[in-house]
């Protein structure tokens, strides 16, 4: 089966949340909400439980993973194995990797996603953690090492760097900086109320905004000095609204 990921750039509207419920099985969906990233998990859980209930999912529950002991608790396994959809809320992406990375929960989610038995979705911080190299922060005015800080993600979608709230927060500088530092990775800047839906080696764009793809594969000159601006010449940039798709290995958009 094909692994399915719904990666949302933040502020997901009803259409995207409804699509997640549909992908997870509609009325028969069994959805698990994980608010590990949130500083207020009670509120984040309540918000998403109510949203998925409004979209017709009959079984929605929260899985509270507040520390690594909880993420390694054997009682997590039956909850996740019964799920058809797992949703990570926003907040701080480093909390997700610090608490879940390498635990039994991480191992099981990797297994379930690879087998295609669960749809995994994440918004904002829950989107950022999907990549292997994770953008953590950075709001610098230029394209430089100082404009971005990265760390290890959970790598549900290899070969990409994911940034979120992209157009709304003007994050092109930090995505360009990250791609220059990791040119083997495709940079994906996902706007709010916008998502990519993976299908094997490609993704489809959904929602009201666009996905900006930065590809340094054919760049002719990349220089990343310790201080000062980065050189990134000859890279490709694509802006893809809903209805477009992108082939990840081939590094090319599809109509």
N, C-alpha and C positions, 0 to 999 in steps of 0.2 A: 504494500500500500504506500501511497505518497504521503510524506509528512506535510502537515498543513500548519502554517503559522499566520496569524493575523497581527501585524505589527503596526500600531497606531501612534501617530505623532502627538497625541494629547488631545484633550477636550473633545472626546468622541461624541458625536451627535447620535440621535435615535437610529438613523439608518445603519451606521456602523455597528452599534450595539445589537441591533436587530439581526444584522447579517451574521454576527458571531453566534447568536442563539440558533439561527437557521443552520449554520455550519455544524454546530454541536448536536443537532438533531431535532430542532424545533420544540414542540410541546414535550417530546420525549427526552430532551436534553437533560443531562446531569452535570451541572456546572459547579465548579469549585473556584471560589474567589480567594486569592492570596494577596494580602495587603502588607506584606513584610516591608515594602519600601516606605510606607506611610508613617509619619510621626503621630498620626491619629488613626490607628487602624480601625477603631470602633466606627468612626464616621465613614471611612473609606469602604469598609465592608457593608455598612448599612446602605450607602448610596448605590453600590453596584448590585447588591442583592435585590433591592427594590427595582432597579432598572431592568434587570434580566427577568424578574417576575412580571413586570409590565409587558415585556416582549414575549410572554407566553411560556417561558421555561417553568416546568412544574416542580423541578427539584433543583434548588440552588442553596449552596451552603458555603460558609466561610471556613477556611483552614488557617488557623492562627499559628504562624511560625515566627515567634519573636526572638528565638535564639537557636544556636546550633543543637542544643539538646532536643528541642522540639522538632527540628528538621531531621534528626536521626531517630526519632521515636518510631517504633514498629507500627504504631497505630495509624501512621500516615499512609502506609501502603494500601490498605483496603479502600481508603477514601479516594486516592488517586486512581487506583485500578478500576473503580466503579465509574469514574468520571468520563464524560464524552467531551468536555470542554474545561480548560483551566485558564483563568484570567488573572494576570498580575496587574495591580493598580499602580498609579504613579507615586512619586515621593523622591526618595534618594536611592539611586541605582546601586551605590556602593553598599547599602544595607542588604540588598538582595544577594549580591555576590559574597559579602562577608558572612552572612548567616546561612545561606543555602549552598554556596559553592563547595563541591566535593562531598556533600552529605548524601545520605541514603535518598533523600528527596530529589536531589540533583540527578543522581544515577537513575532513579526510576523515571523521572520526567524525560530524560534523554532516551530511555528505552521506549517509552510510550509514544513520544513524538516520532522516533525513527520507525516504529511499527505502524504509524498512521492510525492508531486507535484513539487518539485524543487530539482535539484542536487546541493549540496553545496560542493564547493572545496576550498582549501586553500593551499598555498605554504609557506614554511619557517615560518615566524611569523603567517601567516594565517593557518598553520597547528598546531602550538603550542597552539593557543587559542581554538582549538576544544575540549580539555579536560577540566574536572572540576577543577582539580588542575593543574595549568599551570607552566611549567618550564620557568623561566624568564631569568636567566643567571647563570654563574658559570663556571670557567675554572681552578679550583684548581687542584693540582697535585695528590691528593689522594681521597679516598672515605671517606668523612666526611661531617658534617653539613656545613662547610665553602665552600664546593665544589659546592653547588647549592643554588639558591634562587628561591622560588616558590611564586605563587600568584593565585588568582581565575581566572579561564578561563570561557568561555561561555558554556561549557559542552554540546556540540552537541553529543559527544561520551562519555558517562559516563563510569567510571571504569577503565580509562587508564591515563597514563602520557605520553605525546608525546614529543619527542625530535627530532630535525631536523639537517640537514647537519651532520649526525651522524658519519659515518666513516671518512669523509673528515676532520672533525675538532676534531676527537678523543674524543668524548663526552661520552664514556662508564663510566668514573668516576662519572660524574654528574648524569647520569641516575641511576646507582647503588645507589648513595647517596639518590636520590629522592625516589626510591622504598623502601629503608630501612626506610625512614621517613614516607612513606605512603604505608605500605605493602599490604593494601587491593586493591591497584591499580596495574594494569599490566603496566610495562614500555615498551614503543614502541619507539625504536630508528630507525628513517627512514633516509636512505642514500639519497644523492642528485640524481635527476632524477629517483626517486623511490617513489611509493605511495602505500597506502592501499585503497582498495575500499570496503566499508562496504556493507553487504547484511544481514540485520536482525542482528543476533547474531554472525556473523562471518565476517572476512575480507579476501580478496584476495590480494596478493602482485603483483604489476605491476612495470615495469620499469627495468632499467639496474643494479641496486644495490640490496640491501637486507634490510630486516627489522629485527632488533634484539629485541627479546622479553625477558624481565626479569620478572620472576614470583617468588615472595617471599611467595606465599601461603603455600608452604610446608617447608619453612625455619625452621630450628631447633633452631636457635639462632640469635636474632637481638638485637644489642645494639647500641644506637646512643648518645654517650656522647656529652656534650656541646663543648668539645675540644678534639682533637685527632682523630684517625681513628675509623671508624664504623666497627662493627662486623656484617657480613651477611653470615651465614653458612647454607648450604643445599638448596639454592634457585636454580631454574631452569633457564636455558638460552637457547634460540633457535635462530638460524640465518636462516632466510627464504628468499630465492631469489624468483624471479617471478615464477609463477606456483604453489606456495604453498599457503595454506590458514590456518587460525587459528580460532578456536572456542573460543569466548571471555568468555562466562559463564563456559564452560567446561574446559577452560584454557589448551587447547591442540592443537597441530598442526594437520592439515589435509593434506593428499597428494593432 
